[in-house]
Amino acid sequence: MILYYSLLSGTVSGTLHIHDLSNHSGEVKHTTKAICNLSRSNPYKHKHSVETVQWYPLDSGMFLSSGTDKLLKIWDTNSMKVRIILSIT
């Protein structure tokens, strides 16, 4: 389950990551835990650099990503699969 204190990020290699930002240690400086990684071998990843990621505002179980491959992808966080792909031209 993805909660409001999760960080969504994309990389130059087309991968996506979700980190849990909750701090249970009480320390100011702490390491975040990756709760989801979309690896380079995943068929749903972007072919090139991910340039934008955004949580879907009405459903925390969805997010959008776009990249230099000119694709906008709408993701389901429960399965980490793409539900819709739109070509940006």
Secondary structure, DSSP 8 states (H G I E B T S, - for coil): ---TTEEEEE-TTS-EEEEE---SS--SS---EEEEEE-TT-TTS-SS-EEEEEE-TT-TTEEEEEETTSEEEEEETTTTEEEEEEE--
